[in-house]
């Protein structure tokens, strides 16, 4: 066991893509934790398949390195505001933060979001200006931006006196000045030892331990990860587990693990300030306290920001149900969703009047999209409705979530982007033109105005625009229509396989979403109409083969490339009367009511109800 003054607990926080995980890689490599011949995978902390595919951190993970006899526990956190629940929990485990800021991009929306959480907890910050080797790096201006952000977030005098390290996580170099960089990360290690305080808790008092993260091992079961807030903990010790409601039950610590590099190492005991993993507590959940049975005192329950977006998850009832998935029943869907909220504290699941539908609320489209992607990979079939923002009544005023949107666009696209955001009720609050052909625009926009905007934005900027946003606050609800789709859709008239002949006959009506020889069913959305109304099309139509029609004239005709949607694009595309069917192999868009005559009848009833007839 290390003495208390030889321990440092830090979290690495930053906006997405500013280089947190790459920086952790270098700290691991240069700490001597690994043998010289040992292979360390790039972005070693991103162990989840989805994280590696998308190049983002989704789940907070911890590691530890030894430097000059000091154990440095490092927690890598997600940069996306959608996974802010992970960041908020982590702040309870550490004494200081490394705020990583891109030396070119500067402060971005999520930089503000994660820094606010750290300052509210009273943590000691160290600023790391990463990617200092970028040709367009502007370290002096970015340091000023960071200082302004600290002042805006009402940092204390001690927090305002933050040290700055200039580094390149990719190349493993760092220094105390942009002109004096060493070919090592030692200046950063030294800054951590000098400025981040060691744990101050008392190891002699009764035990208190807050469960901050959960892991699972098929041999050991649930593993609770967190920080020993007070006292000492040992293998084989009998402890009291206090749940969120205050109920107390007894359990025994079977195994205790510390962290070393990417491995867990078994330890006999740990004391206040140590970050450890505990096995043997079967029903343990995030936010619960492990305490001394003689003095079972609960720690404050983790306060997590409320979700801002919700969707309805439904059992798949399409004609193709059960063809591709393993789990299709409402019981399995319910089980999986309630299992998710045990580990993701920023997610909410509510049951509805129907046993086949569940309202799931999260931080944003990406948050819910990652859950859906994980479920389809596990073999689930389900349907989801259009994402909707969660409205609140604040001081008698109906309010909606407002996002802070930061956009970097080429100068020539600025007008088109501003016009498109104007129709979505965005309000410009800042514009910076550095004279390099790129303009940075800052807006406040209703969250519902951003649903479905990213595809439109990439089209307007021809792929050169970069868009980032984070939740800002709740504001009075904006009247009128905000965002939404203006085009109608092409709907399949019958069940069958798409044919080249059928697709050519409807190609001039809009953009198709399918390729030839794909199976469709009545009521399935097969394309986007050029106008604002929905039309029924038959894309399974076969060419009549007779003596007259022998010429192979169609063989020289080529179909236009279809628009193949990713999961996020499909979710953004939905309208109120549509669903997205998700299976392990397919993503299909469909109308809620598949039959045309039933759909017309439902629409007629809806109009009559609106007019009060």
Secondary structure, DSSP 8 states (H G I E B T S, - for coil): ---GGGEEEEEEEESTTSSHHHHHHHHHHHTT-S-TT----TTTT--SHHHHHHT---S-EEEEEEETTEEEEEEE---SGGGHHHHHHHTTT-SEEEEEEETTT---HHHHHHHHHHHHTT-EEEEEEE-TTSTT--HHHHHHHHHHHHHHTT--HHHHS-EEEEEETTTTEEEEETTEEESSSHHHHHHHHHHS------TTS--EEEEEEEEEETTTEEEEEEEEEESEEETT-EEEEE-TT--EEEEE--EEEEEEBTEEEE-SEEETT-EEEEE--TT--TT-EEEBTTB-------------EEEEEEE--STTTTSS-SB-SHHHHHHHHHHHHHH-TT-EEEE-SSTTEEEEEESSHHHHHHHHHHHHHTTB-EEE---EE--EEETTEEEEEEEEEEEEEEGGGHHHHHHHHHTTT-EEEEEEE-SSSEEEEEEEEEHHHHTTHHHHHHHHTTT--EEEEEEEEEEE---S--S---S-EEEESSSEE--HHHHHHHGGGEEE---TT-EE-TTBEEEEESSSS-EEE-TT------SS----GGGG----------HHHHHHH--TTEEEEE-SS-EEEEESS-SHHHHHHHHHHHHHHHHT-
